[in-house]
Amino acid sequence: MAKSKETFPKDVFISLKELLGMEHLAMHFSLLARKQKVNSILGGKHASKLRGRGLDFEEVRNYVNGDDIRNIDWKVTARTHQTHTRVFTEEKEKPALIIVDQSKSMLFGSQQYTKSVVAARLAAMVAFRVLKQGDRVGRVIFADNGVDIIFPKRDRKNILRFFEMIVSRNHELADSAPVMFEEALQETIKKVRNMVTHDFLVVVISDFLRYSPQLTKFITQIAQHNDVLLAKVTGPMEWEIPHIKFVAGDNHSQVAIDGKKKNTRDDLQNRFKTDFTKFKGEMKRHRVPLFSINTVAPVDVQLKEIFKGTGK
């Protein structure tokens, strides 16, 4: 029997109506990189430096092995006594792949929203943004008991299918199905490797709590030939444990936490902060950008603040 709407309270679970409503919000933020030749991480026609004839002149720079000799700027070369070449830009498509986590750890929220709801909303906004720019967008929904794959297409019907799958996986979090996290993770890595070749934009939305060094290695490998952007969803209680006794859990298990004990608070908080710092440092070493988004403020408001001053 299908579950009633009352079974899935708003802000704890996501709905198809909410995801479709993200379209107008996606028009009001832009993940733009400062002082870069690339106009936008999520822009549709990504400018790229090419060695050869292009559409628009970009700059003159020192000649390097492999440059097209037809583009040598002889006037600058004669003036400087060093070989210089002209560089042009060309517009090209950049397909996107959105990987959104809907596993058990995402069914957590101490204020306002659960992490799974925030992740779903962010995924919807990114999907609409990419589609608006005319690029193909593919999706991977990662859950404890399976992986849903939608190959990159430039199609609104494909986005609707993506949203329906997110809602289905999100609502499964209320069930008592057995957890097979590692198996699902292995399947996700395998499928993404087969899908992503090079020059993709890969956006991973997760809390990154249970991921092994294997996934870290996988992310850094993908980033060698693609643009990878990580969004870490966190709840305020992960950063600061309240000074009270409370019970945390879901409809399967519960754990009592005594927040009045300083040692308990410090241990939990330090563990979370240490893991986050380590993960962020590892990503930074491989030049993989990571930003944190919380479960309190609206997603679009946070994105505007995170990427403010970068333009549209």
ChimeraX commands (.cxc) that place a marker at each C-alpha (Angstrom):
marker #1 position 0.00,0.00,0.00 radius 0.5
marker #1 position 1.29,3.45,-0.88 radius 0.5
marker #1 position 2.21,5.66,2.03 radius 0.5
marker #1 position 0.07,8.74,2.65 radius 0.5
marker #1 position 1.48,12.22,2.39 radius 0.5
marker #1 position 1.28,12.53,6.17 radius 0.5
marker #1 position 3.87,9.77,6.45 radius 0.5
marker #1 position 6.47,12.06,4.90 radius 0.5
marker #1 position 6.40,15.38,6.78 radius 0.5
marker #1 position 7.70,18.46,4.99 radius 0.5
marker #1 position 11.34,19.39,5.70 radius 0.5
marker #1 position 12.03,15.83,6.91 radius 0.5
marker #1 position 11.36,14.23,3.53 radius 0.5
marker #1 position 11.30,15.76,0.06 radius 0.5
marker #1 position 8.40,15.97,-2.40 radius 0.5
marker #1 position 8.27,16.20,-6.18 radius 0.5
marker #1 position 6.46,19.54,-5.92 radius 0.5
marker #1 position 9.34,20.99,-3.85 radius 0.5
marker #1 position 11.95,19.85,-6.33 radius 0.5
marker #1 position 10.08,21.31,-9.28 radius 0.5
marker #1 position 9.81,24.57,-7.33 radius 0.5
marker #1 position 13.60,24.86,-7.29 radius 0.5
marker #1 position 13.64,25.98,-10.93 radius 0.5
marker #1 position 13.00,29.67,-10.28 radius 0.5
marker #1 position 15.58,29.67,-7.46 radius 0.5
marker #1 position 18.20,28.23,-9.80 radius 0.5
marker #1 position 17.98,31.39,-11.87 radius 0.5
marker #1 position 19.14,33.57,-8.99 radius 0.5
marker #1 position 22.53,32.10,-8.13 radius 0.5
marker #1 position 25.70,31.49,-10.06 radius 0.5
marker #1 position 28.72,29.39,-9.14 radius 0.5
marker #1 position 31.23,31.68,-10.78 radius 0.5
marker #1 position 34.96,31.40,-10.34 radius 0.5
marker #1 position 36.87,34.61,-9.65 radius 0.5
marker #1 position 39.74,35.66,-11.91 radius 0.5
marker #1 position 39.43,32.66,-14.19 radius 0.5
marker #1 position 39.18,32.33,-17.95 radius 0.5
marker #1 position 36.25,29.95,-17.47 radius 0.5
marker #1 position 33.14,32.07,-17.19 radius 0.5
marker #1 position 31.25,29.79,-14.81 radius 0.5
marker #1 position 31.60,26.40,-13.21 radius 0.5
marker #1 position 27.95,25.84,-14.06 radius 0.5
marker #1 position 27.81,27.94,-17.21 radius 0.5
marker #1 position 26.65,26.22,-20.36 radius 0.5
marker #1 position 29.23,27.32,-22.94 radius 0.5
marker #1 position 32.55,26.98,-21.19 radius 0.5
marker #1 position 35.43,28.94,-22.66 radius 0.5
marker #1 position 38.59,26.89,-23.01 radius 0.5
marker #1 position 42.10,27.81,-24.13 radius 0.5
marker #1 position 42.99,26.14,-27.38 radius 0.5
marker #1 position 46.21,25.96,-29.34 radius 0.5
marker #1 position 45.02,26.91,-32.78 radius 0.5
marker #1 position 42.43,28.93,-34.62 radius 0.5
marker #1 position 39.36,29.84,-32.58 radius 0.5
marker #1 position 36.42,32.17,-32.46 radius 0.5
marker #1 position 37.78,34.95,-30.27 radius 0.5
marker #1 position 41.26,36.29,-29.65 radius 0.5
marker #1 position 42.25,35.90,-26.00 radius 0.5
marker #1 position 45.92,36.74,-25.40 radius 0.5
marker #1 position 49.52,36.65,-26.62 radius 0.5
marker #1 position 51.92,34.47,-24.65 radius 0.5
marker #1 position 55.30,32.76,-24.99 radius 0.5
marker #1 position 55.41,29.98,-27.55 radius 0.5
marker #1 position 55.54,26.44,-26.11 radius 0.5
marker #1 position 56.18,23.16,-27.86 radius 0.5
marker #1 position 53.01,21.92,-29.49 radius 0.5
marker #1 position 51.55,25.34,-30.34 radius 0.5
marker #1 position 50.35,25.80,-33.92 radius 0.5
marker #1 position 53.08,27.71,-35.76 radius 0.5
marker #1 position 50.38,29.43,-37.84 radius 0.5
marker #1 position 49.41,31.37,-34.70 radius 0.5
marker #1 position 52.87,32.83,-34.04 radius 0.5
marker #1 position 52.65,36.59,-33.57 radius 0.5
marker #1 position 55.63,37.73,-35.64 radius 0.5
marker #1 position 55.39,41.39,-34.63 radius 0.5
marker #1 position 55.62,40.62,-30.91 radius 0.5
marker #1 position 58.30,38.01,-31.59 radius 0.5
marker #1 position 60.42,40.55,-33.48 radius 0.5
marker #1 position 59.96,43.20,-30.79 radius 0.5
marker #1 position 60.79,40.97,-27.83 radius 0.5
marker #1 position 63.25,38.62,-29.55 radius 0.5
marker #1 position 61.26,35.72,-28.07 radius 0.5
marker #1 position 58.74,33.60,-29.95 radius 0.5
marker #1 position 55.14,34.48,-29.01 radius 0.5
marker #1 position 51.87,32.91,-30.09 radius 0.5
marker #1 position 48.29,34.09,-30.17 radius 0.5
marker #1 position 45.73,32.13,-28.13 radius 0.5
marker #1 position 42.07,31.95,-29.04 radius 0.5
marker #1 position 38.97,30.75,-27.20 radius 0.5
marker #1 position 36.27,28.43,-28.42 radius 0.5
marker #1 position 32.83,27.72,-27.02 radius 0.5
marker #1 position 32.24,24.09,-26.16 radius 0.5
marker #1 position 29.76,21.98,-24.26 radius 0.5
marker #1 position 30.57,20.70,-20.79 radius 0.5
marker #1 position 28.28,17.84,-19.73 radius 0.5
marker #1 position 27.48,17.63,-16.04 radius 0.5
marker #1 position 27.00,14.70,-13.69 radius 0.5
marker #1 position 25.21,15.28,-10.39 radius 0.5
marker #1 position 25.82,12.66,-7.69 radius 0.5
marker #1 position 23.41,13.05,-4.78 radius 0.5
marker #1 position 23.57,11.04,-1.55 radius 0.5
marker #1 position 20.32,9.63,-0.17 radius 0.5
marker #1 position 21.83,7.07,2.22 radius 0.5
marker #1 position 20.92,6.55,5.89 radius 0.5
marker #1 position 23.30,9.11,7.35 radius 0.5
marker #1 position 21.46,11.81,5.39 radius 0.5
marker #1 position 18.26,11.24,7.39 radius 0.5
marker #1 position 19.49,13.56,10.11 radius 0.5
marker #1 position 18.42,17.03,11.08 radius 0.5
marker #1 position 18.58,18.87,14.38 radius 0.5
marker #1 position 17.14,22.12,13.01 radius 0.5
marker #1 position 14.80,23.01,10.15 radius 0.5
marker #1 position 15.67,20.39,7.50 radius 0.5
marker #1 position 17.19,16.94,7.23 radius 0.5
marker #1 position 20.42,16.60,5.27 radius 0.5
marker #1 position 18.64,14.46,2.68 radius 0.5
marker #1 position 16.16,17.25,1.93 radius 0.5
marker #1 position 18.94,19.85,1.57 radius 0.5
marker #1 position 20.89,17.54,-0.74 radius 0.5
marker #1 position 17.83,16.92,-2.91 radius 0.5
marker #1 position 17.04,20.62,-3.21 radius 0.5
marker #1 position 20.61,21.50,-4.11 radius 0.5
marker #1 position 20.71,18.73,-6.72 radius 0.5
marker #1 position 17.51,20.09,-8.28 radius 0.5
marker #1 position 18.89,23.62,-8.44 radius 0.5
marker #1 position 22.12,22.49,-10.07 radius 0.5
marker #1 position 20.20,20.35,-12.60 radius 0.5
marker #1 position 17.98,23.27,-13.61 radius 0.5
marker #1 position 20.98,25.58,-13.83 radius 0.5
marker #1 position 22.90,23.25,-16.13 radius 0.5
marker #1 position 19.87,22.58,-18.32 radius 0.5
marker #1 position 19.16,26.31,-18.65 radius 0.5
marker #1 position 22.64,26.83,-20.07 radius 0.5
marker #1 position 22.02,24.21,-22.73 radius 0.5
marker #1 position 24.34,21.48,-21.44 radius 0.5
marker #1 position 23.57,17.82,-21.01 radius 0.5
marker #1 position 23.11,16.71,-17.41 radius 0.5
marker #1 position 23.34,13.19,-15.99 radius 0.5
marker #1 position 22.44,12.03,-12.49 radius 0.5
marker #1 position 23.48,9.41,-9.98 radius 0.5
marker #1 position 21.39,8.82,-6.86 radius 0.5
marker #1 position 23.33,6.93,-4.24 radius 0.5
marker #1 position 21.35,5.03,-1.61 radius 0.5
marker #1 position 22.20,2.29,0.89 radius 0.5
marker #1 position 20.42,-0.34,-1.12 radius 0.5
marker #1 position 21.19,0.62,-4.66 radius 0.5
marker #1 position 22.22,3.19,-7.23 radius 0.5
marker #1 position 20.06,4.95,-9.81 radius 0.5
marker #1 position 21.74,6.15,-13.01 radius 0.5
marker #1 position 20.44,8.58,-15.62 radius 0.5
marker #1 position 22.84,9.23,-18.48 radius 0.5
marker #1 position 23.49,12.83,-19.56 radius 0.5
marker #1 position 20.76,14.31,-21.73 radius 0.5
marker #1 position 19.52,17.76,-22.61 radius 0.5
marker #1 position 15.89,17.00,-21.75 radius 0.5
marker #1 position 13.36,18.32,-19.20 radius 0.5
marker #1 position 11.65,14.93,-19.12 radius 0.5
marker #1 position 14.94,13.46,-17.97 radius 0.5
marker #1 position 15.03,15.95,-15.09 radius 0.5
marker #1 position 11.49,14.97,-14.07 radius 0.5
marker #1 position 12.57,11.33,-14.02 radius 0.5
marker #1 position 15.58,12.31,-11.91 radius 0.5
marker #1 position 13.35,14.08,-9.38 radius 0.5
marker #1 position 10.97,11.13,-9.17 radius 0.5
marker #1 position 13.91,8.85,-8.40 radius 0.5
marker #1 position 15.20,11.20,-5.70 radius 0.5
marker #1 position 11.78,11.30,-4.04 radius 0.5
marker #1 position 11.52,7.52,-4.18 radius 0.5
marker #1 position 14.97,6.99,-2.63 radius 0.5
marker #1 position 14.33,9.71,-0.08 radius 0.5
marker #1 position 11.09,8.10,1.07 radius 0.5
marker #1 position 12.84,4.73,1.33 radius 0.5
marker #1 position 14.82,6.20,4.23 radius 0.5
marker #1 position 11.69,5.80,6.35 radius 0.5
marker #1 position 11.65,2.05,5.76 radius 0.5
marker #1 position 13.46,-0.63,7.72 radius 0.5
marker #1 position 15.21,-2.10,4.68 radius 0.5
marker #1 position 18.61,-3.73,5.32 radius 0.5
marker #1 position 21.61,-1.47,4.77 radius 0.5
marker #1 position 24.23,-2.47,2.18 radius 0.5
marker #1 position 26.28,0.72,2.12 radius 0.5
marker #1 position 29.61,-0.67,0.94 radius 0.5
marker #1 position 28.04,-2.64,-1.89 radius 0.5
marker #1 position 26.15,0.42,-3.08 radius 0.5
marker #1 position 29.31,2.52,-2.87 radius 0.5
marker #1 position 31.25,0.02,-4.98 radius 0.5
marker #1 position 28.49,0.02,-7.59 radius 0.5
marker #1 position 28.41,3.82,-7.66 radius 0.5
marker #1 position 32.17,4.09,-8.25 radius 0.5
marker #1 position 32.03,1.51,-11.03 radius 0.5
marker #1 position 29.13,3.14,-12.85 radius 0.5
marker #1 position 30.53,6.66,-12.59 radius 0.5
marker #1 position 33.89,5.51,-13.95 radius 0.5
marker #1 position 32.10,4.09,-16.98 radius 0.5
marker #1 position 30.13,7.29,-17.53 radius 0.5
marker #1 position 32.66,10.07,-16.90 radius 0.5
marker #1 position 35.51,10.33,-19.39 radius 0.5
marker #1 position 36.94,13.86,-19.50 radius 0.5
marker #1 position 35.80,17.49,-19.53 radius 0.5
marker #1 position 32.78,16.77,-17.34 radius 0.5
marker #1 position 31.53,18.85,-14.47 radius 0.5
marker #1 position 30.96,16.40,-11.59 radius 0.5
marker #1 position 29.01,17.73,-8.59 radius 0.5
marker #1 position 28.92,15.46,-5.53 radius 0.5
marker #1 position 26.38,16.32,-2.81 radius 0.5
marker #1 position 26.77,14.37,0.43 radius 0.5
marker #1 position 27.62,14.57,4.12 radius 0.5
marker #1 position 30.82,12.57,3.43 radius 0.5
marker #1 position 30.58,10.86,6.83 radius 0.5
marker #1 position 30.95,7.18,6.03 radius 0.5
marker #1 position 33.12,7.34,2.97 radius 0.5
marker #1 position 36.33,5.34,2.88 radius 0.5
marker #1 position 39.78,6.31,1.55 radius 0.5
marker #1 position 38.75,4.40,-1.57 radius 0.5
marker #1 position 36.19,7.06,-2.44 radius 0.5
marker #1 position 38.67,9.85,-1.73 radius 0.5
marker #1 position 41.04,8.20,-4.19 radius 0.5
marker #1 position 38.25,7.86,-6.72 radius 0.5
marker #1 position 37.33,11.56,-6.45 radius 0.5
marker #1 position 40.93,12.66,-6.97 radius 0.5
marker #1 position 41.28,10.38,-9.99 radius 0.5
marker #1 position 38.12,11.76,-11.61 radius 0.5
marker #1 position 39.36,15.30,-10.91 radius 0.5
marker #1 position 42.48,14.74,-13.03 radius 0.5
marker #1 position 40.49,15.12,-16.26 radius 0.5
marker #1 position 37.24,16.73,-15.07 radius 0.5
marker #1 position 36.01,19.64,-12.95 radius 0.5
marker #1 position 34.81,18.24,-9.61 radius 0.5
marker #1 position 32.84,20.25,-7.07 radius 0.5
marker #1 position 31.95,18.84,-3.63 radius 0.5
marker #1 position 29.07,20.08,-1.47 radius 0.5
marker #1 position 29.19,18.80,2.12 radius 0.5
marker #1 position 25.82,18.95,3.89 radius 0.5
marker #1 position 26.07,19.40,7.66 radius 0.5
marker #1 position 23.73,19.94,10.60 radius 0.5
marker #1 position 24.46,22.41,13.45 radius 0.5
marker #1 position 24.46,19.61,16.03 radius 0.5
marker #1 position 27.43,18.03,14.28 radius 0.5
marker #1 position 29.48,21.17,14.99 radius 0.5
marker #1 position 28.19,21.83,18.49 radius 0.5
marker #1 position 26.55,19.29,20.80 radius 0.5
marker #1 position 23.84,20.87,23.02 radius 0.5
marker #1 position 24.41,20.91,26.78 radius 0.5
marker #1 position 21.51,18.55,27.47 radius 0.5
marker #1 position 20.72,14.85,27.61 radius 0.5
marker #1 position 18.97,13.70,24.46 radius 0.5
marker #1 position 18.20,10.65,22.35 radius 0.5
marker #1 position 19.17,10.55,18.69 radius 0.5
marker #1 position 17.98,7.96,16.23 radius 0.5
marker #1 position 15.46,6.89,13.64 radius 0.5
marker #1 position 12.68,4.31,13.61 radius 0.5
marker #1 position 15.23,1.49,13.71 radius 0.5
marker #1 position 17.69,2.38,16.45 radius 0.5
marker #1 position 18.36,5.00,19.11 radius 0.5
marker #1 position 21.33,6.19,21.12 radius 0.5
marker #1 position 21.35,8.22,24.34 radius 0.5
marker #1 position 23.82,11.13,24.45 radius 0.5
marker #1 position 24.64,13.04,27.60 radius 0.5
marker #1 position 25.51,16.49,26.33 radius 0.5
marker #1 position 25.92,17.72,29.91 radius 0.5
marker #1 position 29.23,15.89,30.11 radius 0.5
marker #1 position 32.00,18.03,28.69 radius 0.5
marker #1 position 34.12,15.04,27.73 radius 0.5
marker #1 position 31.27,13.61,25.68 radius 0.5
marker #1 position 30.62,16.92,23.90 radius 0.5
marker #1 position 34.29,17.52,23.19 radius 0.5
marker #1 position 34.84,14.01,21.90 radius 0.5
marker #1 position 31.94,14.12,19.45 radius 0.5
marker #1 position 32.63,17.67,18.26 radius 0.5
marker #1 position 36.37,17.14,17.87 radius 0.5
marker #1 position 35.84,13.92,15.98 radius 0.5
marker #1 position 33.56,15.63,13.47 radius 0.5
marker #1 position 35.81,18.68,13.06 radius 0.5
marker #1 position 38.93,16.54,12.72 radius 0.5
marker #1 position 37.35,14.36,10.03 radius 0.5
marker #1 position 36.10,17.42,8.16 radius 0.5
marker #1 position 39.47,19.18,8.30 radius 0.5
marker #1 position 41.28,16.06,7.13 radius 0.5
marker #1 position 38.89,15.50,4.24 radius 0.5
marker #1 position 38.97,19.16,3.18 radius 0.5
marker #1 position 42.76,19.20,3.35 radius 0.5
marker #1 position 42.99,16.09,1.19 radius 0.5
marker #1 position 40.68,17.63,-1.40 radius 0.5
marker #1 position 42.62,20.89,-1.36 radius 0.5
marker #1 position 45.85,19.06,-2.10 radius 0.5
marker #1 position 44.23,17.72,-5.24 radius 0.5
marker #1 position 42.63,21.09,-6.07 radius 0.5
marker #1 position 39.09,19.78,-5.63 radius 0.5
marker #1 position 36.86,22.62,-4.31 radius 0.5
marker #1 position 34.69,21.79,-1.31 radius 0.5
marker #1 position 32.05,23.96,0.31 radius 0.5
marker #1 position 29.80,23.30,3.28 radius 0.5
marker #1 position 26.06,23.90,3.26 radius 0.5
marker #1 position 23.91,23.68,6.41 radius 0.5
marker #1 position 20.45,22.35,7.17 radius 0.5
marker #1 position 19.12,25.60,8.62 radius 0.5
marker #1 position 19.13,28.38,6.01 radius 0.5
marker #1 position 17.46,28.07,2.58 radius 0.5
marker #1 position 19.76,26.52,0.01 radius 0.5
marker #1 position 19.57,29.38,-2.49 radius 0.5
marker #1 position 20.41,31.96,0.21 radius 0.5
marker #1 position 23.50,29.99,1.21 radius 0.5
marker #1 position 24.70,29.62,-2.37 radius 0.5
marker #1 position 24.43,33.36,-2.96 radius 0.5
marker #1 position 26.51,33.97,0.17 radius 0.5
marker #1 position 29.11,31.31,-0.63 radius 0.5
marker #1 position 29.68,32.59,-4.16 radius 0.5
marker #1 position 28.92,36.27,-3.64 radius 0.5
marker #1 position 30.86,38.77,-5.67 radius 0.5
marker #1 position 31.38,36.38,-8.56 radius 0.5
marker #1 position 28.72,37.81,-10.82 radius 0.5
marker #1 position 26.18,36.05,-12.98 radius 0.5
marker link #1:1,2 radius 0.2
marker link #1:2,3 radius 0.2
marker link #1:3,4 radius 0.2
marker link #1:4,5 radius 0.2
marker link #1:5,6 radius 0.2
marker link #1:6,7 radius 0.2
marker link #1:7,8 radius 0.2
marker link #1:8,9 radius 0.2
marker link #1:9,10 radius 0.2
marker link #1:10,11 radius 0.2
marker link #1:11,12 radius 0.2
marker link #1:12,13 radius 0.2
marker link #1:13,14 radius 0.2
marker link #1:14,15 radius 0.2
marker link #1:15,16 radius 0.2
marker link #1:16,17 radius 0.2
marker link #1:17,18 radius 0.2
marker link #1:18,19 radius 0.2
marker link #1:19,20 radius 0.2
marker link #1:20,21 radius 0.2
marker link #1:21,22 radius 0.2
marker link #1:22,23 radius 0.2
marker link #1:23,24 radius 0.2
marker link #1:24,25 radius 0.2
marker link #1:25,26 radius 0.2
marker link #1:26,27 radius 0.2
marker link #1:27,28 radius 0.2
marker link #1:28,29 radius 0.2
marker link #1:29,30 radius 0.2
marker link #1:30,31 radius 0.2
marker link #1:31,32 radius 0.2
marker link #1:32,33 radius 0.2
marker link #1:33,34 radius 0.2
marker link #1:34,35 radius 0.2
marker link #1:35,36 radius 0.2
marker link #1:36,37 radius 0.2
marker link #1:37,38 radius 0.2
marker link #1:38,39 radius 0.2
marker link #1:39,40 radius 0.2
marker link #1:40,41 radius 0.2
marker link #1:41,42 radius 0.2
marker link #1:42,43 radius 0.2
marker link #1:43,44 radius 0.2
marker link #1:44,45 radius 0.2
marker link #1:45,46 radius 0.2
marker link #1:46,47 radius 0.2
marker link #1:47,48 radius 0.2
marker link #1:48,49 radius 0.2
marker link #1:49,50 radius 0.2
marker link #1:50,51 radius 0.2
marker link #1:51,52 radius 0.2
marker link #1:52,53 radius 0.2
marker link #1:53,54 radius 0.2
marker link #1:54,55 radius 0.2
marker link #1:55,56 radius 0.2
marker link #1:56,57 radius 0.2
marker link #1:57,58 radius 0.2
marker link #1:58,59 radius 0.2
marker link #1:59,60 radius 0.2
marker link #1:60,61 radius 0.2
marker link #1:61,62 radius 0.2
marker link #1:62,63 radius 0.2
marker link #1:63,64 radius 0.2
marker link #1:64,65 radius 0.2
marker link #1:65,66 radius 0.2
marker link #1:66,67 radius 0.2
marker link #1:67,68 radius 0.2
marker link #1:68,69 radius 0.2
marker link #1:69,70 radius 0.2
marker link #1:70,71 radius 0.2
marker link #1:71,72 radius 0.2
marker link #1:72,73 radius 0.2
marker link #1:73,74 radius 0.2
marker link #1:74,75 radius 0.2
marker link #1:75,76 radius 0.2
marker link #1:76,77 radius 0.2
marker link #1:77,78 radius 0.2
marker link #1:78,79 radius 0.2
marker link #1:79,80 radius 0.2
marker link #1:80,81 radius 0.2
marker link #1:81,82 radius 0.2
marker link #1:82,83 radius 0.2
marker link #1:83,84 radius 0.2
marker link #1:84,85 radius 0.2
marker link #1:85,86 radius 0.2
marker link #1:86,87 radius 0.2
marker link #1:87,88 radius 0.2
marker link #1:88,89 radius 0.2
marker link #1:89,90 radius 0.2
marker link #1:90,91 radius 0.2
marker link #1:91,92 radius 0.2
marker link #1:92,93 radius 0.2
marker link #1:93,94 radius 0.2
marker link #1:94,95 radius 0.2
marker link #1:95,96 radius 0.2
marker link #1:96,97 radius 0.2
marker link #1:97,98 radius 0.2
marker link #1:98,99 radius 0.2
marker link #1:99,100 radius 0.2
marker link #1:100,101 radius 0.2
marker link #1:101,102 radius 0.2
marker link #1:102,103 radius 0.2
marker link #1:103,104 radius 0.2
marker link #1:104,105 radius 0.2
marker link #1:105,106 radius 0.2
marker link #1:106,107 radius 0.2
marker link #1:107,108 radius 0.2
marker link #1:108,109 radius 0.2
marker link #1:109,110 radius 0.2
marker link #1:110,111 radius 0.2
marker link #1:111,112 radius 0.2
marker link #1:112,113 radius 0.2
marker link #1:113,114 radius 0.2
marker link #1:114,115 radius 0.2
marker link #1:115,116 radius 0.2
marker link #1:116,117 radius 0.2
marker link #1:117,118 radius 0.2
marker link #1:118,119 radius 0.2
marker link #1:119,120 radius 0.2
marker link #1:120,121 radius 0.2
marker link #1:121,122 radius 0.2
marker link #1:122,123 radius 0.2
marker link #1:123,124 radius 0.2
marker link #1:124,125 radius 0.2
marker link #1:125,126 radius 0.2
marker link #1:126,127 radius 0.2
marker link #1:127,128 radius 0.2
marker link #1:128,129 radius 0.2
marker link #1:129,130 radius 0.2
marker link #1:130,131 radius 0.2
marker link #1:131,132 radius 0.2
marker link #1:132,133 radius 0.2
marker link #1:133,134 radius 0.2
marker link #1:134,135 radius 0.2
marker link #1:135,136 radius 0.2
marker link #1:136,137 radius 0.2
marker link #1:137,138 radius 0.2
marker link #1:138,139 radius 0.2
marker link #1:139,140 radius 0.2
marker link #1:140,141 radius 0.2
marker link #1:141,142 radius 0.2
marker link #1:142,143 radius 0.2
marker link #1:143,144 radius 0.2
marker link #1:144,145 radius 0.2
marker link #1:145,146 radius 0.2
marker link #1:146,147 radius 0.2
marker link #1:147,148 radius 0.2
marker link #1:148,149 radius 0.2
marker link #1:149,150 radius 0.2
marker link #1:150,151 radius 0.2
marker link #1:151,152 radius 0.2
marker link #1:152,153 radius 0.2
marker link #1:153,154 radius 0.2
marker link #1:154,155 radius 0.2
marker link #1:155,156 radius 0.2
marker link #1:156,157 radius 0.2
marker link #1:157,158 radius 0.2
marker link #1:158,159 radius 0.2
marker link #1:159,160 radius 0.2
marker link #1:160,161 radius 0.2
marker link #1:161,162 radius 0.2
marker link #1:162,163 radius 0.2
marker link #1:163,164 radius 0.2
marker link #1:164,165 radius 0.2
marker link #1:165,166 radius 0.2
marker link #1:166,167 radius 0.2
marker link #1:167,168 radius 0.2
marker link #1:168,169 radius 0.2
marker link #1:169,170 radius 0.2
marker link #1:170,171 radius 0.2
marker link #1:171,172 radius 0.2
marker link #1:172,173 radius 0.2
marker link #1:173,174 radius 0.2
marker link #1:174,175 radius 0.2
marker link #1:175,176 radius 0.2
marker link #1:176,177 radius 0.2
marker link #1:177,178 radius 0.2
marker link #1:178,179 radius 0.2
marker link #1:179,180 radius 0.2
marker link #1:180,181 radius 0.2
marker link #1:181,182 radius 0.2
marker link #1:182,183 radius 0.2
marker link #1:183,184 radius 0.2
marker link #1:184,185 radius 0.2
marker link #1:185,186 radius 0.2
marker link #1:186,187 radius 0.2
marker link #1:187,188 radius 0.2
marker link #1:188,189 radius 0.2
marker link #1:189,190 radius 0.2
marker link #1:190,191 radius 0.2
marker link #1:191,192 radius 0.2
marker link #1:192,193 radius 0.2
marker link #1:193,194 radius 0.2
marker link #1:194,195 radius 0.2
marker link #1:195,196 radius 0.2
marker link #1:196,197 radius 0.2
marker link #1:197,198 radius 0.2
marker link #1:198,199 radius 0.2
marker link #1:199,200 radius 0.2
marker link #1:200,201 radius 0.2
marker link #1:201,202 radius 0.2
marker link #1:202,203 radius 0.2
marker link #1:203,204 radius 0.2
marker link #1:204,205 radius 0.2
marker link #1:205,206 radius 0.2
marker link #1:206,207 radius 0.2
marker link #1:207,208 radius 0.2
marker link #1:208,209 radius 0.2
marker link #1:209,210 radius 0.2
marker link #1:210,211 radius 0.2
marker link #1:211,212 radius 0.2
marker link #1:212,213 radius 0.2
marker link #1:213,214 radius 0.2
marker link #1:214,215 radius 0.2
marker link #1:215,216 radius 0.2
marker link #1:216,217 radius 0.2
marker link #1:217,218 radius 0.2
marker link #1:218,219 radius 0.2
marker link #1:219,220 radius 0.2
marker link #1:220,221 radius 0.2
marker link #1:221,222 radius 0.2
marker link #1:222,223 radius 0.2
marker link #1:223,224 radius 0.2
marker link #1:224,225 radius 0.2
marker link #1:225,226 radius 0.2
marker link #1:226,227 radius 0.2
marker link #1:227,228 radius 0.2
marker link #1:228,229 radius 0.2
marker link #1:229,230 radius 0.2
marker link #1:230,231 radius 0.2
marker link #1:231,232 radius 0.2
marker link #1:232,233 radius 0.2
marker link #1:233,234 radius 0.2
marker link #1:234,235 radius 0.2
marker link #1:235,236 radius 0.2
marker link #1:236,237 radius 0.2
marker link #1:237,238 radius 0.2
marker link #1:238,239 radius 0.2
marker link #1:239,240 radius 0.2
marker link #1:240,241 radius 0.2
marker link #1:241,242 radius 0.2
marker link #1:242,243 radius 0.2
marker link #1:243,244 radius 0.2
marker link #1:244,245 radius 0.2
marker link #1:245,246 radius 0.2
marker link #1:246,247 radius 0.2
marker link #1:247,248 radius 0.2
marker link #1:248,249 radius 0.2
marker link #1:249,250 radius 0.2
marker link #1:250,251 radius 0.2
marker link #1:251,252 radius 0.2
marker link #1:252,253 radius 0.2
marker link #1:253,254 radius 0.2
marker link #1:254,255 radius 0.2
marker link #1:255,256 radius 0.2
marker link #1:256,257 radius 0.2
marker link #1:257,258 radius 0.2
marker link #1:258,259 radius 0.2
marker link #1:259,260 radius 0.2
marker link #1:260,261 radius 0.2
marker link #1:261,262 radius 0.2
marker link #1:262,263 radius 0.2
marker link #1:263,264 radius 0.2
marker link #1:264,265 radius 0.2
marker link #1:265,266 radius 0.2
marker link #1:266,267 radius 0.2
marker link #1:267,268 radius 0.2
marker link #1:268,269 radius 0.2
marker link #1:269,270 radius 0.2
marker link #1:270,271 radius 0.2
marker link #1:271,272 radius 0.2
marker link #1:272,273 radius 0.2
marker link #1:273,274 radius 0.2
marker link #1:274,275 radius 0.2
marker link #1:275,276 radius 0.2
marker link #1:276,277 radius 0.2
marker link #1:277,278 radius 0.2
marker link #1:278,279 radius 0.2
marker link #1:279,280 radius 0.2
marker link #1:280,281 radius 0.2
marker link #1:281,282 radius 0.2
marker link #1:282,283 radius 0.2
marker link #1:283,284 radius 0.2
marker link #1:284,285 radius 0.2
marker link #1:285,286 radius 0.2
marker link #1:286,287 radius 0.2
marker link #1:287,288 radius 0.2
marker link #1:288,289 radius 0.2
marker link #1:289,290 radius 0.2
marker link #1:290,291 radius 0.2
marker link #1:291,292 radius 0.2
marker link #1:292,293 radius 0.2
marker link #1:293,294 radius 0.2
marker link #1:294,295 radius 0.2
marker link #1:295,296 radius 0.2
marker link #1:296,297 radius 0.2
marker link #1:297,298 radius 0.2
marker link #1:298,299 radius 0.2
marker link #1:299,300 radius 0.2
marker link #1:300,301 radius 0.2
marker link #1:301,302 radius 0.2
marker link #1:302,303 radius 0.2
marker link #1:303,304 radius 0.2
marker link #1:304,305 radius 0.2
marker link #1:305,306 radius 0.2
marker link #1:306,307 radius 0.2
marker link #1:307,308 radius 0.2
marker link #1:308,309 radius 0.2
marker link #1:309,310 radius 0.2
marker link #1:310,311 radius 0.2
marker link #1:311,312 radius 0.2
view
